[in-house]
Amino acid sequence: MTGTLFLIPNTLGESQLSGVIPTDVSVVASSIKHFIAEDERTVRRYLKKLNREIVIDELTFFILNKHTRSEEINTFITPLLNGFNMGLVSEAGCPGIADPGAVIVSLAHEKNIRVAPMVGPSSILLAMMASGFNGQNFAFNGYLPVKNPERDKKIKELERKAVVENQSQIFMETPYRNLKFLEEILSVCNSETLLFIGCDLTLPTEFLRTDTVSFWRKNMPDIHNRPVIFILGKKQ
């Protein structure tokens, strides 16, 4: 028998666990001895928040990030193949969503290992819920091109899909580039186009608003160095 790969959600920042993480997540995480995560220090702190009784030194961590060699990845699921459950933990939000953990989930399916996603916060879905845009037809585009003219071309393409096809377009940027990115969006898009800005979702400093590009040009929000989800959409 193989183990189960539990997809363990994380908070989106320094929020109260009780408001965003179900009790079952703590119960499952407390029973697991092998974890896959992007950063060992982050996952150690998170597990201690879930359950202060967890003995961190008894756990094994496999680190999956941009520095992980492809040949290492297959070895990460060895505990699963040996019958032990494992936890895949995201840095923030849900594993496999805008997260490198998808490669582990794919590998688990190839090896007929049971995958068990657990309920938790997703900034992408929370933003979509709060936007008021079409929730039956939407696309997550991740990070847009960094340089122009490719970036402006992509923004215009997303605007067309949002307005003409009524397909809500979700995307994001690295926090320290948020303000410059927002300025580009506002310079490229039409004045009447609707833009949702969701910042610090689930945190005490949360900011959520949908308004026209013309409104945002006159009311630039303070989003520098804060996690933001942007959505271009159409009034329903």
N, C-alpha and C positions, 0 to 999 in steps of 0.2 A: 504494500500500500504506500502511495505517495502522500506527502503532506498537502496542506492547503495554503495557497498564497492569498493572504488577506491584504486588501488594498486599504490602508489605514489613512484616513484624512487628517490633515493638520489644521490648525487655526490659520487665519489670514494675517495675523499680527498679535499684538498683546491684548487679546480679548478674553473675557471670562469663558472658561471651558463650558460651563453649564449652559451657556446661551447658544453654542455652536457645535459642540461635540456630544453625541449621545453617550449614555453610560455604557452601552455595549462595546464601544470602541475601547474604553479603559479596561473592561473585563477581558477582551480578546488580547489586547496588547500586553496585559499582565501575564498571560499564559504562554507567550512566545519568547524564545531564546535567540532567534536569528532574525536580523533585520537588514533590509536594503534601503539605503538612503543617500541623498546627495552630500550631506555633511554630518560627520559623526557627532560633533559638538551640538548641533541643532537637534538631532534626534534624541541625544541623551537628555538634554534639557526638557524636551517635550514629553518623553516617557516619564520623567520624574514629576512633571505637572499632572500627567494622567493618573499616576499612582506613586506616592512617595515611598511605598514599600518595595518597589522594584529595585533589585540589586543589580546595578548597571554592570559591575565587574563580571557578572555571570553571563552576560550577553555577548553575542558575536555580531559584528557589523561589517557589511559589505558596502563599499562606497561606489556609487554610480554617478559620475559627473563627466564633464567634458575631457577630463584627464584619464578616464578609465579606458584601458586598451580593449579593443573588441574581443581579443582572445581571452580576456579575463571573464567576460560576461557569462559565458556558458558555465563557468565554475560556481557562479553565485547561487545557482539553484540546486547545488549538491545536497544541502540539507533537506530540501523538498523531496528529492529522489530517494533519500534515505528514510523518509517517513516523518520528518519533522515539519511542523507548520512554520511559515515565515511571514513577516510583515514587510510590506513595501510602503514606505512613508515619504510623502512629498515634503518639500521645504515649506510650502504653503498651499492650503487647499487640498484638492483631490489628486491622488496619484494617477499618472497617465494622461492628465488633461493639461496641456502646455507644460509637460513634465517629462524628463527622460525615462521615467519608469515604464513607459509603454513598451520598450524593448523587452523588459522582463516579463510583462504580461503576455506578449506575443510568444516568447520562448516557452512559457508555461503551457499555453494552448498546444504548441507543437509537441510537448512531452505528455499531453493528456493529464496535466496537473489541474486540479480544481482551483478556480479563481473566485474569490469572494469579495466583491466591492462593498465597502461600508459607507454608510451615510455620513456626510459632512459638508462643510461649506465649499462652494465653488464660486469664485468671484465672477466668472464668465456667466454662469446661470443666474446668479443673484442680480447682476447688472441687467441681464436681459429681462428678468422679471420686473425690475424697477423702471425700465425704459418707457414702457407704453407702446413699444413697436411690435411688429408682427412676430409673434412667438411660435408660429407654425412654419415659418420659412426664414431661417437665419443661418449665417455662416461665420465661423470664427477664423479670422485671417492671421492670428498671431502678430508677429512683428512685421511691419512693412519695410520695404527697402530703405537703407540708411541714406543713400545719396540720390540727388536729382540728376537727370530728369525722371528717373525711374519712380521715385517716391511720389512726386506730384501726379504722375500718370496713374499710379495705383490708387491714390486718393480719389481722383476723378472717376476711375473705373468703379470703385466702391460706392461712390455717390450715385452714379447712374443705376447700379443694381438696386440700391436702397429706394430710390425715387421711382424709377421706371418699372422695375420688377417687383417692388414691395418685398424685397428680401433684406432683412436687417443685417447690417455688416458690423461685426465686432472685431476690434483690434486693440493693440496695446503698444506701449513704448517703455524703454528703460526709464525708471523714475527720474534720474537726473537730467534726462532730455525731454521731459514732459512739456515744459512751457514752450520750448522752441518748436516742438512737434505740433502743439496746439495752434501756435501762430501760423504754421504752414497749412494746417487744415482749414483755418479760417480765411487764409488768403486764397486758397484754391477753390473752395466750395461756394456755391451760390448762397446769397443772403437768406433766402427762405428755407434752405435745407435744414432739417432738424438734426441736432447732435445731442446725444446723451453723454454726460460725463459722470462717472462713478468713481469716487476716490475713498480709500480707506474703508472698504466695505466690511461691515460687522464690527468696526472699531468705534470707540467713543467719538472720534473725529470724523466719522463718516459724512460724506457729501455726495448727494445724488440729485441730478437735475437734467431734464430734457428741455431744450429751448432751441430757437433758431440761431443760425450762424451769425446773423446780424446782432442778436442779443449778446452772444458770447464775445463779439468784437468789442463791445462796450463794457462788458462785465467779465474780465478775465479772472478766473478763480485761482486761488493759491494752491497749485498742485505740484510745486517743485519738490522733488525727492520724496514723493508719496506715490504708492501704487495706484494706478488708474486704469480703468477700462473705458474705452471710447466706443460709441455705437452710432453709426449713421442709419437713420430710419425714416419711416413715413408715418404720418398720423393715421390712426386706425378709425 
